[in-house]
Amino acid sequence: MTTYSPRPDDVRFLLNTVLGAPARLGALAPFAEVDEALQAQVLDEAGKFVAEVIAPPNRDGDEIGCRFVNGEVLTPPGFRDAYRAFVDGGWPALSAAPEDGGQGLPAVLEAVLYEWLSAANHGLTMAPGLLHGAYECIRHHGSDELKQRYLSKIATGEWLATMCLTEAHAGSDLGQVRTRATAQADGSFRVAGGKIFISGGEHDLTDNIVHLVLCRLPDAPAGPKGLSLVLVPKRLPDGARNAVHCERIEEKMGLHGSSTCVMRFDDATGWLIGEPNHGLAAMFVMMNAARLHVALQGLGLLDAAWQKADAYAHERRQMRAPGPAPASRGSEAADLVAEHPAIRRILDTQRAWIDGARLIAYRTAVQLDIARHDADPKARERAQRWCALVTPVLKAACTQQAFHGASECLQVFGGHGYVREWGIEQVVRDARVTMIYEGTNEIQAIDLLVRKVLADGGAGMSALLVEVRDELEASRDIDADAQRRLAQLRYLTTTLAMAAAADPALPYEVADDYLRVVMIALLAWAWARIGRDAPQDARWAAPEAAFRRWVLPEFEMRLGIVKRACEAVTAQRAPA
C-alpha cells in the first residue's frame, strides 16, 4: 500500500515561481527576514516529518479507530506518540506570534503543512485542525486574563481546542441554539446544554481541551443576534475536572481516527469571549480559518488518492493499450494500466484540479497575511475582499472534488480499489465528510452569492475579477481565453444581481451553479499563470491539457444554467 509522501518541489514552484510569494511576504514587516531559503527549509523538514511520523499510523487509525471506554476516548495506536512529536517539533505554532510561543512564519507555510498532514493522516490531523482558529479567536476577542491563561497553550498545541456549535435540533441554523450560559458573581458563567458532532470533544492526546461553546444568555434576544461565545475548559485553572462530559462517540462512515463526540455541559464553568450577544462575530474568526483549512483537507485527500492511483497504474498490467506499442511494454503480454487513455484521463484530470486549486488556495493564504500586516490600507482591503469571496469557493469546490476525484482514483484500481488492502477506499470514505462540516457546501454557495456577492450588487466580485484579469497577458491565447471567461462571469454577476432583485428566491436556486462558475474561472486564471512559468514537460503539460479538455467545459454548462434562470425571471416580469 502506497503511503502519502509530500512533494515540496511542486509547492515551491507554485509559491516561488508562479505566485512570487517570498518577495510579496518579505515586504511585510513581520516576515522581513523570512526569505526563500528559510521557507524552503521549513517545507523540506515538514515534508519529511509528515511522511515519516504522521503517515505511518494512518491505517491503524482507520481500522482500529477511536474507542469510547467509561466516558473517555482512547485514540488509535501510534496517535499519541505522533501528536507528541508534532508538538515537540513546534509544528502547531508555525504561524503563531512569537510572544505567544509561536514561530511567526507566514500563514501559507501553515496552509501547506495542513494540506500535507490531512493527506497523510486525516484522522489525526483533525485533532489540531482547530488550533489556529481557536488561537485567532482568543487573540482577537479574549480578555487579557484568558489570553494569559490559554493563548500560549493553544498556540503550541500543548492543549487542544474544539468548536461547539451544532445541537441535535439545529445544524447550520445557529439561531436555534438553546445551550444556556448564566453569569456568576465571580465573572464566570455556568454553561448548560448539549452539543453534537464535536470533533475531538474528548481524547487522550492532551491533558486539557478548550471548548469554545456557542450559547445564549438568559436575557438574550432570539435568533443569531442573541448568541454569545464562552470558553469552557475540560480542566479548570486549579486542575479540577470541569462539568463537561462526552456521552458517546459517533460510529462514522470514515474518519475513524477522529473522535466525533456528543457533549454535555452540566453547569460547566466558563468565561465569556468578546461581548455578550456577539458570539457569532468572535466565532466567525475561527470558522473562516477553519473553512480554508477544510479546503486544504480536500486538496490533500485528493492528492493522496492521486498518488495511490498513479503508483498502482504504473505497476499494474492489464490488457494492451490502443495505438502504437508503448516503450514500457517491453516483452510483457499486457501494458501498464497507466498507458490506457481512460486511465490517463482520470489521473491527469485529478492532477489538473490539484495543481490549479493549490495555486488559488496558496494565494488565499498569502492574502491572509497581507490583510493582517500590509502597511497599505488599500492592499489590506483588496486582500480581505479576496479571502471573503474565495474562501467559500475553495471550501465547496475542493471538498467536492476530493470525494468525487478520489472515487475516480479508486476506479483506476478496478476491483482492488474496493477492498481495504490498497487504502484508496479509506480516502473516499474520509473525504466525504469534508463536504458537510464547517458549513455544508450548499451553505458555502449561499454564503458566497447571497451574503457576499449580491450584498453590494456584485461590485466586490467584479473588482476581484478585474484584479486577476490584469495579471494575465492578452497577447497569449491561453491568457486571453481566461480573460474572456472572467469577463463573462462579471457580466453574469451583474445580470444575476438584477434578476435577484425581481425574484429573491433565484439566488438560492442557482447558488451552487454560480459558485462552480467562479471556481472554474479561477482555475482558468490559475492554469494560465502556471502555463506561463511551467517547464515544457509532461509533468505540467499533461494536467494543463486535461484541464482544458475535461474540466473547463463545465464553465459554459454552469454559466448557461444561471443565465437561463435569470432570463426566465426577466421573461416572467416583462409586461404583457
RAMO-V959862 format. One line per field, one symbol per residue. ss: DSSP state (H for helix, E for strand, C for the rest). phi: phi as a letter, one per 40 degrees, with the letter a starting at -180 (. if undefined). burial: 1 if it has 16 or more other C-alpha atoms within 10 Angstrom, else 0. A space follows every 50 residues. Layout:
ss = ???
phi = ???
burial = ???
//
This chain:
ss = CCCCCCCHHHHHHHHHHHCCHHHHHHCCHHHCCCCHHHHHHHHHHHHHHH HHHHCCCHHHHHHCCCEEECCEEECCCCHHHHHHHHHHCCHHHCCCCHHH CCCCCCHHHHHHHHHHHHHHCHHHHHHHCCHHHHHHHHHHHCCHHHHHHH HHHHHCCCCEEEEECCECCECCCHHHCCCEEEECCCCCEEEEEEEEEEEC CCCCCCCCEEEEEEEEECCCCCCHHHEEEEEEECECCCCCECCEEEEEEC CCCCCCCCCEEEEEEEEEEEEEECCCCCHHHHHHHHHHHHHHHHHHHHHH HHHHHHHHHHHHHCCCECCCCCCCCCCCCCCCCCCEHHHCHHHHHHHHHH HHHHHHHHHHHHHHHHHHHHHHHCCCHHHHHHHHHHHHHHHHHHHHHHHH HHHHHHHHHHHHCHHHHHCHHHCHHHHHHHHHHHHCCCCCHHHHHHHHHH HHHHHHCCHHHHHHHHHHHCCCCCCCHHHHHHHHHHHHHHHHHHHHHHHH HHCCCHHHHHHHHHHHHHHHHHHHHHHHHHHHHCCCCHHHHHHHHHHHHH HCHHHHHHHHHHHHHHHHHHHHHCCC
phi = .cccbdbdccccdccccccgcdccccccdcbdbccccccccccccccccc ccbccdccccdcccgcbbbfgbbbccdgcccccccccccgcccdbccdcb gccgccccccccdcccdcccaccccccccbccccdcccccbccdcccccb ccccdcgcbcbbbbbcbdcaccccccdbdbbbcbccgcbbbbibbbfccg caabcbcbbccbbcabcdbcccgccbcbbbcbccbcdcgccccbbccabc cbcafccbcbbcbbbbfccabcbgcdgbccccccdcccccccccdcddcc ccccccdcccccccbcbafcccgdcccccfcccbccdcccdcccdccccc cccdcccdcccccccccdccccbccccccccccccdccccdcccdccccc cdcccccccdcdcgccccbcdcgccccccccccccbcfgdccccccdccc cbccdbggccccccccdcdccbbcccdccccccccccccccccccccccc ccbccddccbdcccdcdcccccccccccccccbcccbcdbccccccdccb bddcdcccdccccccccccccccccc
burial = 00111101001111110110110111110110010100110111011011 11111111111100111100011111111101100110001111111001 11111111111111111111111111111111111111101100011001 11111111111111111000100111111111100001111111111111 11101101111111111001000111111111111100000111111111 00011111111111101111111101111111101111111111111111 11111111110110001001100000000000001111110011111111 11111111111111111111101100000101111111111111111111 11111111111110001000011111111111111011111111111111 01110011111101100010011000011111101110110111111111 00000111011111111111111111111110010000011111111000 11001001100110110011000000
//
